[in-house]
Amino acid sequence: MRVVREVEHAKCKITIFSWNLKYLIKLEKGPYEQTFKVSEMDVTEAELDEILSDDFIQEAVNRFDGMHASLQKHLI
């Protein structure tokens, strides 16, 4: 697995990897992470920026908030 690049963003850490003919888009916020696998045959490296739109990232951040709420609910 190799790091293709890291994307600067204020709301979460974004790292793009290349592995097994797939791009792995990894988003991290605190102790939580989400990974999306996209075939290298379906998108070019340049098209990954289109995937990482403001809407996509906001949806991921909302999911992080839901993950946190779910964990907190079951820790108590």
PDB file with SEQRES, HELIX, SHEET and CRYST1 records, atoms N, CA, C and O in Angstrom:
SEQRES   1 A   76  MET ARG VAL VAL ARG GLU VAL GLU HIS ALA LYS CYS LYS          
SEQRES   2 A   76  ILE THR ILE PHE SER TRP ASN LEU LYS TYR LEU ILE LYS          
SEQRES   3 A   76  LEU GLU LYS GLY PRO TYR GLU GLN THR PHE LYS VAL SER          
SEQRES   4 A   76  GLU MET ASP VAL THR GLU ALA GLU LEU ASP GLU ILE LEU          
SEQRES   5 A   76  SER ASP ASP PHE ILE GLN GLU ALA VAL ASN ARG PHE ASP          
SEQRES   6 A   76  GLY MET HIS ALA SER LEU GLN LYS HIS LEU ILE                  
HELIX    1 AA1 LEU A   48  ILE A   51  1                                   4    
HELIX    2 AA2 ASP A   54  LEU A   75  1                                  22    
SHEET    1 AA1 4 ARG A   2  VAL A   7  0                                        
SHEET    2 AA1 4 LYS A  13  TRP A  19 -1                                        
SHEET    3 AA1 4 LYS A  22  LYS A  29 -1                                        
SHEET    4 AA1 4 TYR A  32  SER A  39 -1                                        
CRYST1    1.000    1.000    1.000  90.00  90.00  90.00 P 1           1          
ATOM      1  N   MET A   1       0.864  -1.159   0.000  1.00  0.00           N  
ATOM      2  CA  MET A   1       0.000   0.000   0.000  1.00  0.00           C  
ATOM      3  C   MET A   1       0.916   1.228   0.000  1.00  0.00           C  
ATOM      4  O   MET A   1       1.895   1.293   0.743  1.00  0.00           O  
ATOM      5  N   ARG A   2       0.577   2.182  -0.838  1.00  0.00           N  
ATOM      6  CA  ARG A   2       1.364   3.411  -0.869  1.00  0.00           C  
ATOM      7  C   ARG A   2       0.453   4.618  -0.708  1.00  0.00           C  
ATOM      8  O   ARG A   2      -0.702   4.606  -1.134  1.00  0.00           O  
ATOM      9  N   VAL A   3       0.984   5.642  -0.095  1.00  0.00           N  
ATOM     10  CA  VAL A   3       0.249   6.889   0.062  1.00  0.00           C  
ATOM     11  C   VAL A   3       0.351   7.652  -1.252  1.00  0.00           C  
ATOM     12  O   VAL A   3       1.448   7.957  -1.720  1.00  0.00           O  
ATOM     13  N   VAL A   4      -0.800   7.956  -1.843  1.00  0.00           N  
ATOM     14  CA  VAL A   4      -0.841   8.758  -3.060  1.00  0.00           C  
ATOM     15  C   VAL A   4      -0.675  10.226  -2.697  1.00  0.00           C  
ATOM     16  O   VAL A   4       0.122  10.952  -3.292  1.00  0.00           O  
ATOM     17  N   ARG A   5      -1.455  10.642  -1.699  1.00  0.00           N  
ATOM     18  CA  ARG A   5      -1.336  12.015  -1.197  1.00  0.00           C  
ATOM     19  C   ARG A   5      -2.225  12.208   0.016  1.00  0.00           C  
ATOM     20  O   ARG A   5      -3.119  11.413   0.309  1.00  0.00           O  
ATOM     21  N   GLU A   6      -1.938  13.299   0.706  1.00  0.00           N  
ATOM     22  CA  GLU A   6      -2.777  13.737   1.818  1.00  0.00           C  
ATOM     23  C   GLU A   6      -3.455  15.020   1.386  1.00  0.00           C  
ATOM     24  O   GLU A   6      -2.838  15.878   0.755  1.00  0.00           O  
ATOM     25  N   VAL A   7      -4.726  15.148   1.728  1.00  0.00           N  
ATOM     26  CA  VAL A   7      -5.516  16.311   1.345  1.00  0.00           C  
ATOM     27  C   VAL A   7      -5.748  17.151   2.592  1.00  0.00           C  
ATOM     28  O   VAL A   7      -6.255  16.657   3.600  1.00  0.00           O  
ATOM     29  N   GLU A   8      -5.382  18.400   2.519  1.00  0.00           N  
ATOM     30  CA  GLU A   8      -5.589  19.303   3.649  1.00  0.00           C  
ATOM     31  C   GLU A   8      -7.066  19.657   3.762  1.00  0.00           C  
ATOM     32  O   GLU A   8      -7.694  20.067   2.787  1.00  0.00           O  
ATOM     33  N   HIS A   9      -7.613  19.492   4.967  1.00  0.00           N  
ATOM     34  CA  HIS A   9      -8.999  19.890   5.204  1.00  0.00           C  
ATOM     35  C   HIS A   9      -9.160  20.199   6.685  1.00  0.00           C  
ATOM     36  O   HIS A   9      -8.588  19.517   7.536  1.00  0.00           O  
ATOM     37  N   ALA A  10      -9.937  21.227   6.988  1.00  0.00           N  
ATOM     38  CA  ALA A  10     -10.112  21.674   8.374  1.00  0.00           C  
ATOM     39  C   ALA A  10     -10.968  20.729   9.211  1.00  0.00           C  
ATOM     40  O   ALA A  10     -10.797  20.661  10.428  1.00  0.00           O  
ATOM     41  N   LYS A  11     -11.881  20.005   8.582  1.00  0.00           N  
ATOM     42  CA  LYS A  11     -12.841  19.192   9.337  1.00  0.00           C  
ATOM     43  C   LYS A  11     -12.397  17.768   9.610  1.00  0.00           C  
ATOM     44  O   LYS A  11     -12.896  17.136  10.541  1.00  0.00           O  
ATOM     45  N   CYS A  12     -11.466  17.246   8.815  1.00  0.00           N  
ATOM     46  CA  CYS A  12     -10.987  15.882   9.024  1.00  0.00           C  
ATOM     47  C   CYS A  12      -9.676  15.677   8.264  1.00  0.00           C  
ATOM     48  O   CYS A  12      -9.329  16.452   7.372  1.00  0.00           O  
ATOM     49  N   LYS A  13      -8.969  14.630   8.633  1.00  0.00           N  
ATOM     50  CA  LYS A  13      -7.740  14.261   7.929  1.00  0.00           C  
ATOM     51  C   LYS A  13      -8.122  13.340   6.774  1.00  0.00           C  
ATOM     52  O   LYS A  13      -8.885  12.392   6.957  1.00  0.00           O  
ATOM     53  N   ILE A  14      -7.590  13.621   5.588  1.00  0.00           N  
ATOM     54  CA  ILE A  14      -7.905  12.811   4.406  1.00  0.00           C  
ATOM     55  C   ILE A  14      -6.599  12.300   3.807  1.00  0.00           C  
ATOM     56  O   ILE A  14      -5.696  13.073   3.489  1.00  0.00           O  
ATOM     57  N   THR A  15      -6.522  10.982   3.661  1.00  0.00           N  
ATOM     58  CA  THR A  15      -5.364  10.355   3.032  1.00  0.00           C  
ATOM     59  C   THR A  15      -5.860   9.452   1.918  1.00  0.00           C  
ATOM     60  O   THR A  15      -6.828   8.711   2.091  1.00  0.00           O  
ATOM     61  N   ILE A  16      -5.193   9.519   0.777  1.00  0.00           N  
ATOM     62  CA  ILE A  16      -5.539   8.657  -0.358  1.00  0.00           C  
ATOM     63  C   ILE A  16      -4.397   7.667  -0.550  1.00  0.00           C  
ATOM     64  O   ILE A  16      -3.231   8.045  -0.674  1.00  0.00           O  
ATOM     65  N   PHE A  17      -4.763   6.402  -0.568  1.00  0.00           N  
ATOM     66  CA  PHE A  17      -3.806   5.323  -0.761  1.00  0.00           C  
ATOM     67  C   PHE A  17      -4.079   4.632  -2.098  1.00  0.00           C  
ATOM     68  O   PHE A  17      -5.177   4.731  -2.646  1.00  0.00           O  
ATOM     69  N   SER A  18      -3.081   3.944  -2.606  1.00  0.00           N  
ATOM     70  CA  SER A  18      -3.259   3.055  -3.750  1.00  0.00           C  
ATOM     71  C   SER A  18      -2.894   1.655  -3.277  1.00  0.00           C  
ATOM     72  O   SER A  18      -1.820   1.428  -2.719  1.00  0.00           O  
ATOM     73  N   TRP A  19      -3.813   0.722  -3.514  1.00  0.00           N  
ATOM     74  CA  TRP A  19      -3.581  -0.647  -3.065  1.00  0.00           C  
ATOM     75  C   TRP A  19      -4.451  -1.600  -3.862  1.00  0.00           C  
ATOM     76  O   TRP A  19      -5.665  -1.414  -3.951  1.00  0.00           O  
ATOM     77  N   ASN A  20      -3.842  -2.609  -4.434  1.00  0.00           N  
ATOM     78  CA  ASN A  20      -4.579  -3.681  -5.098  1.00  0.00           C  
ATOM     79  C   ASN A  20      -5.503  -3.155  -6.193  1.00  0.00           C  
ATOM     80  O   ASN A  20      -6.648  -3.592  -6.299  1.00  0.00           O  
ATOM     81  N   LEU A  21      -5.013  -2.222  -7.006  1.00  0.00           N  
ATOM     82  CA  LEU A  21      -5.755  -1.601  -8.110  1.00  0.00           C  
ATOM     83  C   LEU A  21      -6.979  -0.821  -7.633  1.00  0.00           C  
ATOM     84  O   LEU A  21      -7.962  -0.672  -8.359  1.00  0.00           O  
ATOM     85  N   LYS A  22      -6.896  -0.327  -6.392  1.00  0.00           N  
ATOM     86  CA  LYS A  22      -7.972   0.499  -5.843  1.00  0.00           C  
ATOM     87  C   LYS A  22      -7.365   1.727  -5.187  1.00  0.00           C  
ATOM     88  O   LYS A  22      -6.249   1.690  -4.671  1.00  0.00           O  
ATOM     89  N   TYR A  23      -8.121   2.810  -5.219  1.00  0.00           N  
ATOM     90  CA  TYR A  23      -7.802   3.963  -4.392  1.00  0.00           C  
ATOM     91  C   TYR A  23      -8.586   3.799  -3.103  1.00  0.00           C  
ATOM     92  O   TYR A  23      -9.783   3.516  -3.133  1.00  0.00           O  
ATOM     93  N   LEU A  24      -7.929   3.972  -1.995  1.00  0.00           N  
ATOM     94  CA  LEU A  24      -8.604   3.973  -0.704  1.00  0.00           C  
ATOM     95  C   LEU A  24      -8.612   5.413  -0.216  1.00  0.00           C  
ATOM     96  O   LEU A  24      -7.561   6.027  -0.033  1.00  0.00           O  
ATOM     97  N   ILE A  25      -9.800   5.936  -0.011  1.00  0.00           N  
ATOM     98  CA  ILE A  25      -9.963   7.292   0.496  1.00  0.00           C  
ATOM     99  C   ILE A  25     -10.285   7.153   1.977  1.00  0.00           C  
ATOM    100  O   ILE A  25     -11.370   6.707   2.351  1.00  0.00           O  
ATOM    101  N   LYS A  26      -9.332   7.538   2.810  1.00  0.00           N  
ATOM    102  CA  LYS A  26      -9.479   7.374   4.257  1.00  0.00           C  
ATOM    103  C   LYS A  26      -9.689   8.744   4.894  1.00  0.00           C  
ATOM    104  O   LYS A  26      -8.878   9.655   4.726  1.00  0.00           O  
ATOM    105  N   LEU A  27     -10.780   8.869   5.620  1.00  0.00           N  
ATOM    106  CA  LEU A  27     -11.084  10.096   6.357  1.00  0.00           C  
ATOM    107  C   LEU A  27     -11.020   9.774   7.838  1.00  0.00           C  
ATOM    108  O   LEU A  27     -11.548   8.753   8.278  1.00  0.00           O  
ATOM    109  N   GLU A  28     -10.372  10.644   8.615  1.00  0.00           N  
ATOM    110  CA  GLU A  28     -10.218  10.435  10.049  1.00  0.00           C  
ATOM    111  C   GLU A  28     -10.610  11.698  10.805  1.00  0.00           C  
ATOM    112  O   GLU A  28     -10.303  12.819  10.400  1.00  0.00           O  
ATOM    113  N   LYS A  29     -11.289  11.474  11.903  1.00  0.00           N  
ATOM    114  CA  LYS A  29     -11.630  12.575  12.809  1.00  0.00           C  
ATOM    115  C   LYS A  29     -11.608  12.007  14.219  1.00  0.00           C  
ATOM    116  O   LYS A  29     -12.441  11.173  14.575  1.00  0.00           O  
ATOM    117  N   GLY A  30     -10.658  12.462  15.013  1.00  0.00           N  
ATOM    118  CA  GLY A  30     -10.509  11.922  16.365  1.00  0.00           C  
ATOM    119  C   GLY A  30     -10.262  10.425  16.310  1.00  0.00           C  
ATOM    120  O   GLY A  30      -9.414   9.970  15.542  1.00  0.00           O  
ATOM    121  N   PRO A  31     -10.987   9.648  17.112  1.00  0.00           N  
ATOM    122  CA  PRO A  31     -10.764   8.202  17.131  1.00  0.00           C  
ATOM    123  C   PRO A  31     -11.535   7.440  16.044  1.00  0.00           C  
ATOM    124  O   PRO A  31     -11.529   6.209  16.031  1.00  0.00           O  
ATOM    125  N   TYR A  32     -12.187   8.157  15.147  1.00  0.00           N  
ATOM    126  CA  TYR A  32     -13.046   7.515  14.146  1.00  0.00           C  
ATOM    127  C   TYR A  32     -12.432   7.609  12.760  1.00  0.00           C  
ATOM    128  O   TYR A  32     -11.704   8.551  12.448  1.00  0.00           O  
ATOM    129  N   GLU A  33     -12.738   6.612  11.930  1.00  0.00           N  
ATOM    130  CA  GLU A  33     -12.269   6.656  10.543  1.00  0.00           C  
ATOM    131  C   GLU A  33     -13.291   6.009   9.619  1.00  0.00           C  
ATOM    132  O   GLU A  33     -14.065   5.136  10.013  1.00  0.00           O  
ATOM    133  N   GLN A  34     -13.263   6.473   8.374  1.00  0.00           N  
ATOM    134  CA  GLN A  34     -14.093   5.917   7.313  1.00  0.00           C  
ATOM    135  C   GLN A  34     -13.182   5.693   6.105  1.00  0.00           C  
ATOM    136  O   GLN A  34     -12.326   6.524   5.799  1.00  0.00           O  
ATOM    137  N   THR A  35     -13.373   4.575   5.431  1.00  0.00           N  
ATOM    138  CA  THR A  35     -12.575   4.281   4.249  1.00  0.00           C  
ATOM    139  C   THR A  35     -13.500   3.908   3.103  1.00  0.00           C  
ATOM    140  O   THR A  35     -14.404   3.085   3.248  1.00  0.00           O  
ATOM    141  N   PHE A  36     -13.252   4.533   1.962  1.00  0.00           N  
ATOM    142  CA  PHE A  36     -14.000   4.262   0.738  1.00  0.00           C  
ATOM    143  C   PHE A  36     -13.028   3.675  -0.278  1.00  0.00           C  
ATOM    144  O   PHE A  36     -11.941   4.215  -0.485  1.00  0.00           O  
ATOM    145  N   LYS A  37     -13.418   2.573  -0.909  1.00  0.00           N  
ATOM    146  CA  LYS A  37     -12.582   1.941  -1.921  1.00  0.00           C  
ATOM    147  C   LYS A  37     -13.176   2.216  -3.300  1.00  0.00           C  
ATOM    148  O   LYS A  37     -14.358   1.978  -3.547  1.00  0.00           O  
ATOM    149  N   VAL A  38     -12.322   2.726  -4.195  1.00  0.00           N  
ATOM    150  CA  VAL A  38     -12.747   3.053  -5.550  1.00  0.00           C  
ATOM    151  C   VAL A  38     -11.765   2.404  -6.513  1.00  0.00           C  
ATOM    152  O   VAL A  38     -10.553   2.567  -6.365  1.00  0.00           O  
ATOM    153  N   SER A  39     -12.267   1.680  -7.484  1.00  0.00           N  
ATOM    154  CA  SER A  39     -11.402   1.022  -8.454  1.00  0.00           C  
ATOM    155  C   SER A  39     -10.610   2.045  -9.256  1.00  0.00           C  
ATOM    156  O   SER A  39     -11.160   3.053  -9.698  1.00  0.00           O  
ATOM    157  N   GLU A  40      -9.335   1.789  -9.440  1.00  0.00           N  
ATOM    158  CA  GLU A  40      -8.500   2.654 -10.274  1.00  0.00           C  
ATOM    159  C   GLU A  40      -8.941   2.608 -11.732  1.00  0.00           C  
ATOM    160  O   GLU A  40      -8.556   3.468 -12.524  1.00  0.00           O  
ATOM    161  N   MET A  41      -9.736   1.620 -12.087  1.00  0.00           N  
ATOM    162  CA  MET A  41     -10.258   1.522 -13.451  1.00  0.00           C  
ATOM    163  C   MET A  41     -11.455   2.449 -13.650  1.00  0.00           C  
ATOM    164  O   MET A  41     -11.803   2.778 -14.784  1.00  0.00           O  
ATOM    165  N   ASP A  42     -12.092   2.873 -12.546  1.00  0.00           N  
ATOM    166  CA  ASP A  42     -13.295   3.709 -12.623  1.00  0.00           C  
ATOM    167  C   ASP A  42     -12.998   5.199 -12.584  1.00  0.00           C  
ATOM    168  O   ASP A  42     -13.758   5.996 -13.134  1.00  0.00           O  
ATOM    169  N   VAL A  43     -11.898   5.585 -11.939  1.00  0.00           N  
ATOM    170  CA  VAL A  43     -11.559   7.010 -11.816  1.00  0.00           C  
ATOM    171  C   VAL A  43     -10.062   7.204 -12.001  1.00  0.00           C  
ATOM    172  O   VAL A  43      -9.262   6.304 -11.742  1.00  0.00           O  
ATOM    173  N   THR A  44      -9.709   8.382 -12.447  1.00  0.00           N  
ATOM    174  CA  THR A  44      -8.298   8.754 -12.505  1.00  0.00           C  
ATOM    175  C   THR A  44      -7.931   9.414 -11.181  1.00  0.00           C  
ATOM    176  O   THR A  44      -8.804   9.789 -10.398  1.00  0.00           O  
ATOM    177  N   GLU A  45      -6.660   9.547 -10.947  1.00  0.00           N  
ATOM    178  CA  GLU A  45      -6.213  10.197  -9.718  1.00  0.00           C  
ATOM    179  C   GLU A  45      -6.736  11.635  -9.643  1.00  0.00           C  
ATOM    180  O   GLU A  45      -7.082  12.119  -8.565  1.00  0.00           O  
ATOM    181  N   ALA A  46      -6.789  12.306 -10.781  1.00  0.00           N  
ATOM    182  CA  ALA A  46      -7.288  13.684 -10.822  1.00  0.00           C  
ATOM    183  C   ALA A  46      -8.773  13.757 -10.470  1.00  0.00           C  
ATOM    184  O   ALA A  46      -9.215  14.742  -9.878  1.00  0.00           O  
ATOM    185  N   GLU A  47      -9.541  12.742 -10.819  1.00  0.00           N  
ATOM    186  CA  GLU A  47     -10.981  12.744 -10.537  1.00  0.00           C  
ATOM    187  C   GLU A  47     -11.300  12.547  -9.053  1.00  0.00           C  
ATOM    188  O   GLU A  47     -12.433  12.768  -8.626  1.00  0.00           O  
ATOM    189  N   LEU A  48     -10.318  12.138  -8.280  1.00  0.00           N  
ATOM    190  CA  LEU A  48     -10.557  11.965  -6.853  1.00  0.00           C  
ATOM    191  C   LEU A  48     -10.934  13.287  -6.192  1.00  0.00           C  
ATOM    192  O   LEU A  48     -11.687  13.304  -5.219  1.00  0.00           O  
ATOM    193  N   ASP A  49     -10.413  14.393  -6.718  1.00  0.00           N  
ATOM    194  CA  ASP A  49     -10.781  15.704  -6.169  1.00  0.00           C  
ATOM    195  C   ASP A  49     -12.264  15.988  -6.349  1.00  0.00           C  
ATOM    196  O   ASP A  49     -12.874  16.648  -5.509  1.00  0.00           O  
ATOM    197  N   GLU A  50     -12.845  15.499  -7.427  1.00  0.00           N  
ATOM    198  CA  GLU A  50     -14.287  15.682  -7.646  1.00  0.00           C  
ATOM    199  C   GLU A  50     -15.089  14.898  -6.614  1.00  0.00           C  
ATOM    200  O   GLU A  50     -16.132  15.359  -6.150  1.00  0.00           O  
ATOM    201  N   ILE A  51     -14.605  13.719  -6.259  1.00  0.00           N  
ATOM    202  CA  ILE A  51     -15.280  12.914  -5.237  1.00  0.00           C  
ATOM    203  C   ILE A  51     -15.234  13.647  -3.898  1.00  0.00           C  
ATOM    204  O   ILE A  51     -16.209  13.640  -3.147  1.00  0.00           O  
ATOM    205  N   LEU A  52     -14.105  14.275  -3.606  1.00  0.00           N  
ATOM    206  CA  LEU A  52     -13.918  14.943  -2.318  1.00  0.00           C  
ATOM    207  C   LEU A  52     -14.522  16.350  -2.314  1.00  0.00           C  
ATOM    208  O   LEU A  52     -13.875  17.324  -1.927  1.00  0.00           O  
ATOM    209  N   SER A  53     -15.745  16.424  -2.745  1.00  0.00           N  
ATOM    210  CA  SER A  53     -16.463  17.703  -2.778  1.00  0.00           C  
ATOM    211  C   SER A  53     -16.840  18.116  -1.356  1.00  0.00           C  
ATOM    212  O   SER A  53     -16.743  17.321  -0.421  1.00  0.00           O  
ATOM    213  N   ASP A  54     -17.268  19.357  -1.207  1.00  0.00           N  
ATOM    214  CA  ASP A  54     -17.723  19.840   0.100  1.00  0.00           C  
ATOM    215  C   ASP A  54     -18.886  19.013   0.621  1.00  0.00           C  
ATOM    216  O   ASP A  54     -18.957  18.724   1.816  1.00  0.00           O  
ATOM    217  N   ASP A  55     -19.804  18.625  -0.270  1.00  0.00           N  
ATOM    218  CA  ASP A  55     -20.959  17.803   0.142  1.00  0.00           C  
ATOM    219  C   ASP A  55     -20.506  16.444   0.659  1.00  0.00           C  
ATOM    220  O   ASP A  55     -20.983  15.986   1.697  1.00  0.00           O  
ATOM    221  N   PHE A  56     -19.582  15.790  -0.060  1.00  0.00           N  
ATOM    222  CA  PHE A  56     -19.074  14.479   0.335  1.00  0.00           C  
ATOM    223  C   PHE A  56     -18.435  14.556   1.715  1.00  0.00           C  
ATOM    224  O   PHE A  56     -18.697  13.719   2.578  1.00  0.00           O  
ATOM    225  N   ILE A  57     -17.601  15.560   1.915  1.00  0.00           N  
ATOM    226  CA  ILE A  57     -16.909  15.697   3.194  1.00  0.00           C  
ATOM    227  C   ILE A  57     -17.893  16.024   4.317  1.00  0.00           C  
ATOM    228  O   ILE A  57     -17.755  15.502   5.423  1.00  0.00           O  
ATOM    229  N   GLN A  58     -18.869  16.869   4.054  1.00  0.00           N  
ATOM    230  CA  GLN A  58     -19.865  17.195   5.080  1.00  0.00           C  
ATOM    231  C   GLN A  58     -20.679  15.959   5.472  1.00  0.00           C  
ATOM    232  O   GLN A  58     -20.993  15.770   6.647  1.00  0.00           O  
ATOM    233  N   GLU A  59     -21.018  15.123   4.495  1.00  0.00           N  
ATOM    234  CA  GLU A  59     -21.729  13.878   4.798  1.00  0.00           C  
ATOM    235  C   GLU A  59     -20.869  12.975   5.680  1.00  0.00           C  
ATOM    236  O   GLU A  59     -21.380  12.339   6.602  1.00  0.00           O  
ATOM    237  N   ALA A  60     -19.565  12.919   5.399  1.00  0.00           N  
ATOM    238  CA  ALA A  60     -18.659  12.107   6.214  1.00  0.00           C  
ATOM    239  C   ALA A  60     -18.573  12.663   7.631  1.00  0.00           C  
ATOM    240  O   ALA A  60     -18.589  11.897   8.595  1.00  0.00           O  
ATOM    241  N   VAL A  61     -18.484  13.981   7.769  1.00  0.00           N  
ATOM    242  CA  VAL A  61     -18.427  14.610   9.090  1.00  0.00           C  
ATOM    243  C   VAL A  61     -19.711  14.316   9.868  1.00  0.00           C  
ATOM    244  O   VAL A  61     -19.662  14.033  11.065  1.00  0.00           O  
ATOM    245  N   ASN A  62     -20.840  14.383   9.201  1.00  0.00           N  
ATOM    246  CA  ASN A  62     -22.113  14.040   9.854  1.00  0.00           C  
ATOM    247  C   ASN A  62     -22.106  12.591  10.324  1.00  0.00           C  
ATOM    248  O   ASN A  62     -22.615  12.281  11.401  1.00  0.00           O  
ATOM    249  N   ARG A  63     -21.526  11.702   9.512  1.00  0.00           N  
ATOM    250  CA  ARG A  63     -21.427  10.297   9.893  1.00  0.00           C  
ATOM    251  C   ARG A  63     -20.512  10.141  11.113  1.00  0.00           C  
ATOM    252  O   ARG A  63     -20.800   9.348  12.009  1.00  0.00           O  
ATOM    253  N   PHE A  64     -19.409  10.901  11.144  1.00  0.00           N  
ATOM    254  CA  PHE A  64     -18.530  10.875  12.321  1.00  0.00           C  
ATOM    255  C   PHE A  64     -19.303  11.278  13.572  1.00  0.00           C  
ATOM    256  O   PHE A  64     -19.150  10.655  14.623  1.00  0.00           O  
ATOM    257  N   ASP A  65     -20.131  12.314  13.468  1.00  0.00           N  
ATOM    258  CA  ASP A  65     -20.942  12.749  14.605  1.00  0.00           C  
ATOM    259  C   ASP A  65     -21.881  11.635  15.047  1.00  0.00           C  
ATOM    260  O   ASP A  65     -22.067  11.416  16.244  1.00  0.00           O  
ATOM    261  N   GLY A  66     -22.475  10.930  14.082  1.00  0.00           N  
ATOM    262  CA  GLY A  66     -23.347   9.800  14.400  1.00  0.00           C  
ATOM    263  C   GLY A  66     -22.587   8.655  15.038  1.00  0.00           C  
ATOM    264  O   GLY A  66     -23.091   8.014  15.960  1.00  0.00           O  
ATOM    265  N   MET A  67     -21.384   8.391  14.560  1.00  0.00           N  
ATOM    266  CA  MET A  67     -20.551   7.343  15.145  1.00  0.00           C  
ATOM    267  C   MET A  67     -20.239   7.673  16.608  1.00  0.00           C  
ATOM    268  O   MET A  67     -20.309   6.815  17.487  1.00  0.00           O  
ATOM    269  N   HIS A  68     -19.893   8.937  16.837  1.00  0.00           N  
ATOM    270  CA  HIS A  68     -19.571   9.368  18.198  1.00  0.00           C  
ATOM    271  C   HIS A  68     -20.795   9.221  19.112  1.00  0.00           C  
ATOM    272  O   HIS A  68     -20.681   8.708  20.225  1.00  0.00           O  
ATOM    273  N   ALA A  69     -21.945   9.665  18.647  1.00  0.00           N  
ATOM    274  CA  ALA A  69     -23.177   9.573  19.444  1.00  0.00           C  
ATOM    275  C   ALA A  69     -23.504   8.118  19.761  1.00  0.00           C  
ATOM    276  O   ALA A  69     -23.897   7.796  20.883  1.00  0.00           O  
ATOM    277  N   SER A  70     -23.344   7.248  18.783  1.00  0.00           N  
ATOM    278  CA  SER A  70     -23.635   5.828  18.986  1.00  0.00           C  
ATOM    279  C   SER A  70     -22.701   5.221  20.032  1.00  0.00           C  
ATOM    280  O   SER A  70     -23.140   4.488  20.919  1.00  0.00           O  
ATOM    281  N   LEU A  71     -21.430   5.528  19.922  1.00  0.00           N  
ATOM    282  CA  LEU A  71     -20.476   4.985  20.892  1.00  0.00           C  
ATOM    283  C   LEU A  71     -20.765   5.505  22.297  1.00  0.00           C  
ATOM    284  O   LEU A  71     -20.770   4.740  23.261  1.00  0.00           O  
ATOM    285  N   GLN A  72     -21.004   6.805  22.406  1.00  0.00           N  
ATOM    286  CA  GLN A  72     -21.284   7.388  23.722  1.00  0.00           C  
ATOM    287  C   GLN A  72     -22.538   6.796  24.353  1.00  0.00           C  
ATOM    288  O   GLN A  72     -22.591   6.573  25.562  1.00  0.00           O  
ATOM    289  N   LYS A  73     -23.528   6.549  23.538  1.00  0.00           N  
ATOM    290  CA  LYS A  73     -24.789   5.973  24.017  1.00  0.00           C  
ATOM    291  C   LYS A  73     -24.553   4.595  24.652  1.00  0.00           C  
ATOM    292  O   LYS A  73     -25.187   4.253  25.650  1.00  0.00           O  
ATOM    293  N   HIS A  74     -23.656   3.824  24.080  1.00  0.00           N  
ATOM    294  CA  HIS A  74     -23.446   2.457  24.548  1.00  0.00           C  
ATOM    295  C   HIS A  74     -22.323   2.332  25.572  1.00  0.00           C  
ATOM    296  O   HIS A  74     -22.140   1.272  26.171  1.00  0.00           O  
ATOM    297  N   LEU A  75     -21.577   3.404  25.771  1.00  0.00           N  
ATOM    298  CA  LEU A  75     -20.533   3.378  26.804  1.00  0.00           C  
ATOM    299  C   LEU A  75     -21.114   3.656  28.191  1.00  0.00           C  
ATOM    300  O   LEU A  75     -20.526   3.278  29.204  1.00  0.00           O  
ATOM    301  N   ILE A  76     -22.241   4.303  28.228  1.00  0.00           N  
ATOM    302  CA  ILE A  76     -22.818   4.702  29.521  1.00  0.00           C  
ATOM    303  C   ILE A  76     -23.577   3.575  30.164  1.00  0.00           C  
ATOM    304  O   ILE A  76     -24.124   3.742  31.254  1.00  0.00           O  
TER     305      ILE A  76                                                      
END                                                                             
